[in-house]
Amino acid sequence: MLKEYLKELNIEPTNEILDKFSRFSDMLIDWNERVNLTAITDKKEMEIKHFIDSLTIFKTGKIGADSKIIDIGCGAGFPSFPIKFALPSVSVTMLDSLNKRVLFQNEVINSLELLNVRAIHSRAEDGGQNPLYREEFDIATARALAGLPSLIEICIPFVKKGGYFIAMKGPEISDEIILSKNALNKLQAEITEVISFDLPHTDNKRNLVVIKKLSSTDKKYPRSSPKPMKNPL
């Protein structure tokens, strides 16, 4: 299934790419016995609900060979690792607030000898105010992390002017979009496209919300934790 989906995305499923996915799944299952990283441990289910689901981000057409990407709240490394495996030339930064996840991410990076990938232990609210990461990325993404108004505040500050935040969301998105009007205004961003589709080999609905950053972010955003999550703009 993974091989065929890569072909659909016009990505050649080389042995090297498929080997990285295979070794990554083995590491994830092994680590998951000691550290809770994912509720999905069946390899077939993992292939669809983690790997293929992560790769759907390529549907946006926004990720290029030299894109600089940050994955906010990436957990076990989704969608960041699948993106990197499929398109090795991209630069990927993974940011997560739980150190146990960052330890796993670093183990994968070292074991698979991945270049231009780094794992950062930080809250998104702190990382967005850090000069090392603020307005440094072409693309920011987050998968199943929080409501859209909260995500806009914590993710847009990482993006360069003219870059994109791609929110990977589930089936119900219309209400979140309506509630995001104020956050979009304050963060100087706009929704340019919503891509709706069924996750391959399932009847699960997915939405990719593509948001363009129009101007530099006001220094007061993101607000400190837990304000963006508990009191969205």
Residue pairs with C-beta under 8 A, 6 or more apart in sequence:
1 44
1 47
1 48
1 52
1 200
1 201
2 13
2 18
2 21
2 47
2 51
2 52
3 13
3 18
5 52
5 55
5 200
6 12
6 13
6 17
6 55
6 86
7 13
9 55
9 58
9 59
9 86
11 17
11 58
11 86
11 87
17 85
17 86
20 85
20 112
21 51
21 82
21 85
23 111
23 112
24 77
24 81
24 85
24 108
24 112
25 43
25 46
25 47
25 51
27 104
27 107
27 108
27 111
28 37
28 38
28 46
28 76
28 104
29 41
29 43
31 37
31 104
31 107
32 38
32 41
35 100
35 104
37 75
37 76
37 101
37 104
38 46
38 50
38 75
38 76
40 46
40 49
40 50
48 199
48 200
48 201
48 202
49 199
49 202
50 76
50 78
50 82
51 82
52 199
52 200
52 201
53 78
53 79
53 143
53 168
53 199
53 206
54 78
54 79
54 80
54 81
54 82
54 83
54 143
54 168
55 79
55 82
55 83
55 86
56 168
56 197
56 199
56 206
56 208
57 63
57 79
57 83
57 141
57 166
57 168
57 208
58 83
58 86
59 195
59 197
59 208
60 164
60 166
60 193
60 195
60 208
60 210
62 139
62 164
62 166
62 210
63 69
63 83
63 87
63 90
63 139
64 90
64 138
65 87
65 89
65 90
66 89
66 90
66 91
67 90
67 91
67 138
67 139
68 90
68 91
68 93
68 136
68 137
68 138
68 139
69 80
69 83
69 90
69 91
69 92
69 93
69 137
69 138
69 139
69 140
69 141
70 92
70 93
70 94
70 95
70 133
70 136
70 137
70 139
70 140
70 141
70 158
71 77
71 78
71 79
71 80
71 83
71 92
71 93
71 94
71 95
71 140
71 141
71 142
71 143
72 95
72 124
72 127
72 140
72 141
72 142
72 145
72 151
72 154
72 155
72 158
73 95
73 96
73 97
73 124
73 142
73 143
73 145
73 146
74 80
74 94
74 95
74 96
74 101
74 105
74 143
75 96
75 101
76 101
76 104
76 105
77 94
77 104
77 105
77 108
78 143
79 141
79 143
79 168
80 92
80 94
80 117
81 108
83 90
83 92
84 90
84 92
84 114
84 117
88 115
90 116
91 116
91 117
92 116
92 117
92 118
93 117
93 118
93 120
93 133
93 137
94 102
94 105
94 117
94 118
94 119
94 120
95 119
95 120
95 122
95 124
95 127
95 133
96 102
96 105
96 119
96 120
96 121
96 122
97 121
97 122
97 123
97 124
98 121
99 121
102 119
102 120
102 121
105 119
106 119
108 114
109 117
109 118
109 119
120 127
120 133
122 130
123 225
124 154
124 155
124 222
125 154
125 222
125 223
125 224
125 225
125 227
125 228
126 224
126 225
127 133
127 158
128 134
128 154
128 155
128 157
128 158
128 221
128 222
129 157
129 222
133 158
134 157
134 158
134 217
135 157
135 158
135 159
135 160
135 161
135 216
135 217
136 158
136 160
137 158
137 159
137 160
137 163
138 159
138 160
138 163
138 164
139 159
139 163
139 164
139 165
139 166
140 155
140 156
140 158
140 159
140 163
140 164
140 165
140 166
141 155
141 165
141 166
141 167
141 168
142 151
142 155
142 165
142 167
142 168
143 168
144 168
144 169
144 170
145 151
146 154
146 229
147 176
147 179
147 232
148 167
148 169
148 173
148 176
148 177
148 179
148 180
148 183
148 209
149 176
149 179
149 180
149 182
149 183
149 232
149 233
150 183
150 228
150 229
150 232
151 165
151 167
152 165
152 180
152 183
152 184
152 187
152 189
152 211
152 233
153 183
153 186
153 187
153 221
153 222
153 223
153 228
153 232
153 233
154 222
154 228
155 165
155 167
156 165
156 187
156 188
156 189
156 211
156 213
156 217
156 221
157 187
157 217
157 221
157 222
159 165
159 213
160 213
161 213
161 214
161 215
161 216
162 212
162 213
162 214
163 212
163 213
164 192
164 210
164 211
164 212
164 213
165 189
165 211
165 213
166 208
166 209
166 210
166 211
167 208
167 209
167 211
168 206
168 208
169 176
169 206
169 207
169 208
169 209
170 204
170 205
170 206
170 207
171 204
171 205
171 206
171 207
173 194
173 207
173 209
177 191
177 194
177 209
179 232
180 191
182 233
183 232
183 233
184 190
184 191
184 211
186 218
186 221
186 233
187 213
187 217
187 218
187 221
187 233
188 213
188 214
188 215
188 216
188 217
188 218
189 211
189 212
189 213
189 214
190 211
190 212
190 214
191 209
191 210
191 211
192 210
192 211
192 212
193 208
193 209
193 210
194 207
194 208
194 209
194 210
195 207
195 208
195 210
196 205
196 206
196 207
197 205
197 206
198 204
198 205
198 206
199 205
199 206
222 228
